Amino acid sequence: RNMIFFFSSRRRHTRFLPVSWARRCVQETGIIYSFVNLADLFGTFDELAWMSNYPTRRGYVSKSVFWTHVMIKIMWLSQSMLVPSYFFGWYYVFPYWFVYMSVFSLGYSWFFAVNHWTDEAGQVDNSNISKTNWGALQVENSTNFAVGSFFWTNLSGGLNYQIEHHLFPAFCHTRLPEISQIVQDTCKEFGLRYFNFPSFFKAVKSHYKLLK
């Protein structure tokens, strides 16, 4: 496929960039993933429009929700970049801020890449999303990896239980293993595909297979 899942809005949606240089850049160096979090700093606004994460499917966002979202972004950017730059100078602060964002982006991107950007994870049809079942959408457009691993559960903050995280986003990551079997049994009962890679590295291999 001559495309890459690129700067995807966090956790739910898939967009494509049909240029081979970006795909090769990720395949060979992974460097583009160093910038994903920079895009996501503003990219989450599209979630407010798509509403794919809201079980109620209201189809709109209140002004209070929108401006709360805006204020949180401004506050974060102010305390992490603007205020330190005022006291110490942007030329000192920006390199540290940029390195932090890049390193964070790499970890952020790889955990979400293996959960959503594989052949095993279904594709989201945004044009018909209002007619889909919310619960089924979360299950079938996500995959888990290394379920049952204490190491990966804590290193990833529970993102190896991505399906459970989508269904119950307010749950602490330490509680997700407790509900995993319940979710699996429910998926089996309703005929939903529940996919788990046996290891993180198997999931990474699947991600690279998709990029090819």
C-alpha positions in Angstrom: 0.0 0.0 0.0 1.4 3.3 -1.0 0.2 5.1 2.0 0.8 5.5 5.7 -1.5 6.1 8.7 -0.1 9.5 9.4 -0.8 12.0 12.2 -3.9 10.1 13.1 -6.2 11.7 15.6 -5.6 10.2 19.0 -7.2 6.8 19.7 -10.1 6.7 17.3 -9.7 7.7 13.7 -7.8 6.9 10.6 -6.5 9.3 7.9 -4.2 8.5 5.1 -1.2 10.3 3.5 -0.7 8.9 0.0 3.0 9.7 -0.4 5.7 7.1 -0.5 8.4 9.2 1.1 6.6 9.3 4.4 6.0 5.6 4.4 9.7 4.9 3.6 10.7 7.4 6.3 8.8 5.4 9.0 9.9 2.1 7.7 13.6 3.0 7.7 14.0 5.4 10.6 10.7 5.9 12.4 11.5 9.6 12.4 8.1 10.9 11.4 6.7 9.3 14.6 8.8 11.8 16.5 6.5 14.5 15.4 3.1 12.9 15.9 2.6 14.4 19.3 3.2 17.9 17.9 0.4 17.3 15.5 -1.8 15.8 18.1 -1.4 19.0 20.2 -4.0 20.5 17.9 -5.3 17.4 16.1 -7.7 16.4 18.9 -10.1 19.1 17.8 -11.3 16.8 15.0 -12.5 14.4 17.6 -14.9 17.0 18.7 -16.4 17.1 15.2 -16.4 13.4 14.5 -17.8 12.5 17.9 -16.8 8.8 17.4 -15.9 8.3 21.0 -19.1 9.4 22.5 -21.7 6.6 23.2 -24.5 9.1 23.0 -23.7 10.1 19.4 -25.0 13.6 20.0 -23.4 14.8 16.7 -22.5 18.2 18.1 -20.3 19.7 20.8 -21.5 22.3 23.2 -19.7 25.6 23.4 -18.6 24.9 27.0 -17.0 21.6 26.0 -15.2 23.3 23.0 -13.9 26.2 25.0 -12.8 24.0 27.9 -10.8 22.0 25.3 -9.2 25.2 24.0 -8.4 26.5 27.5 -6.7 23.2 28.5 -4.5 23.4 25.4 -3.6 27.0 26.2 -2.8 26.2 29.8 -0.6 23.2 28.9 1.3 25.2 26.3 1.7 28.1 28.6 3.1 26.1 31.5 5.3 23.9 29.4 6.7 26.5 26.9 5.5 30.1 27.2 6.1 30.8 30.9 9.5 29.1 31.0 10.5 31.0 27.9 9.5 34.3 29.5 11.8 33.7 32.4 14.7 31.9 30.7 14.4 32.7 27.0 12.9 30.6 24.3 16.3 29.7 22.9 17.1 27.8 26.1 13.6 26.4 26.7 12.6 25.3 23.1 15.3 22.7 22.6 14.4 20.9 25.8 10.7 21.2 25.1 11.2 19.9 21.5 13.3 16.9 22.7 10.7 16.0 25.3 7.9 16.2 22.7 9.9 14.1 20.3 10.8 11.3 22.8 7.2 11.3 24.1 5.9 11.1 20.6 8.0 8.0 19.8 6.6 6.1 22.7 3.1 7.4 22.2 3.2 6.5 18.5 4.6 3.0 18.7 2.0 1.9 21.3 -0.8 3.3 19.3 0.6 2.1 16.0 0.4 -1.5 17.1 -3.0 -1.1 18.5 -4.7 0.6 15.5 -2.4 0.7 12.4 -2.3 -3.0 11.5 -4.2 -5.3 9.2 -5.8 -6.9 12.2 -7.4 -3.6 13.3 -10.5 -2.7 11.3 -10.8 0.6 9.4 -13.1 3.4 10.5 -15.7 4.5 7.9 -16.1 8.1 9.0 -18.7 8.7 6.4 -21.0 6.2 8.0 -19.9 6.4 11.6 -23.1 7.6 13.0 -24.8 4.4 12.0 -22.3 2.1 13.7 -22.6 0.5 17.1 -20.3 2.3 19.4 -19.2 -0.7 21.4 -18.6 -2.9 18.4 -16.6 0.0 16.8 -14.2 0.2 19.8 -13.6 -3.6 19.8 -13.2 -4.2 16.1 -11.0 -1.2 15.4 -8.5 -1.9 18.1 -6.1 -4.7 18.9 -4.4 -5.7 22.1 -0.9 -7.1 22.7 0.8 -9.1 25.4 -2.4 -9.4 27.5 -1.4 -10.7 30.9 2.0 -9.3 30.8 2.8 -7.3 34.0 5.8 -5.7 32.3 3.9 -4.3 29.2 0.9 -3.4 31.2 2.9 -1.0 33.4 5.3 0.2 30.7 2.5 1.1 28.3 0.2 2.4 31.0 -2.3 -0.3 30.1 -2.3 0.4 26.4 -1.7 -3.3 25.7 -5.3 -3.6 26.8 -6.4 -1.1 24.1 -9.8 -2.7 23.6 -10.7 -2.5 27.3 -9.3 1.0 27.4 -11.5 2.1 24.5 -14.6 0.6 26.2 -13.8 2.0 29.7 -11.4 5.0 29.2 -11.9 6.2 32.8 -10.5 2.9 34.2 -7.1 3.0 35.8 -4.7 0.8 33.7 -4.1 -1.5 36.7 -7.8 -2.4 36.6 -8.0 -3.3 32.9 -6.6 -6.8 33.4 -9.5 -7.5 35.8 -12.1 -6.9 33.2 -10.3 -8.4 30.2 -11.9 -11.8 30.5 -15.3 -10.3 30.9 -14.8 -8.3 27.7 -13.5 -11.4 25.9 -16.5 -13.5 26.9 -18.9 -10.7 25.9 -17.3 -10.4 22.5 -17.6 -14.1 22.0 -21.3 -14.0 23.0 -22.1 -11.3 20.5 -19.8 -12.5 17.7 -17.3 -9.7 17.8 -13.7 -10.2 16.9 -11.3 -9.7 19.9 -7.7 -9.8 18.7 -4.6 -10.0 20.8 -1.0 -10.1 19.6 1.0 -12.6 21.7 3.8 -10.0 22.1 4.6 -6.4 21.4 7.2 -7.4 18.8 4.6 -9.5 16.9 2.4 -6.4 16.9 5.3 -4.2 15.6 5.9 -6.8 12.8 2.2 -6.5 11.8 2.5 -2.7 11.7 5.5 -2.9 9.4 3.7 -5.4 7.2 0.8 -2.9 6.8 3.3 -0.2 5.8 4.7 -2.4 3.1 
